[in-house]
Amino acid sequence: MNINIQSVHFDADSKLIGYVKRRLEKLNNFNDSIIQVNVFLKLDNVVHAIKDKIAEIRVHVPRHNFFVKSTSKSFEESFDDALDSMVTQIKKNKERKAA
């Protein structure tokens, strides 16, 4: 599984990148044929004082792509919400293939 993390409109610190990578390793438990995972961490409302944190996750498996997006006040919370949604999508896809 190839992991690519990009931060948009800011520079992510090593602590945040390490957190994301540790959490992404758990995706292999749900689908062992994951080819690539792209994570985009973005700041929204850059011109305003309030900055929402956006996490987008795109997972590539053979013959299928998954995508989720979540927004909150912290990157960790946004990423965790997006990862939960991603796990749900992967499980549903696996159940459909098994049926």
C-alpha positions, 0 to 999 in steps of 0.5 A: 500500500502506497501512502501519499499525504499532501497538505494544501495552504499550509505545511503539515508537521511530522506529528500530524503526518505520523498520526495519519500514517498510523491510522491508515495502516489499519485499512489493510485489515479491511481490504488487503488489495489496496494499491494506493491511498491519497490524503489531502489535508486542506485549510478552508476559508483562508481569507477569513479568520475562521479556518476549517480543516478539511481531510479528503481520503482517496483509496485505490483498489483494483477496479474501484476507487473510494473517496471521502471528505470531512470538515471540522475544526481540527485535522485529527477530527476531520481525518478520523471522521473521513477514515470511519466513512472510508472503512464503512465504504470498504466494508460495504463493497467487500460485502457486495462482492461476497454476496 
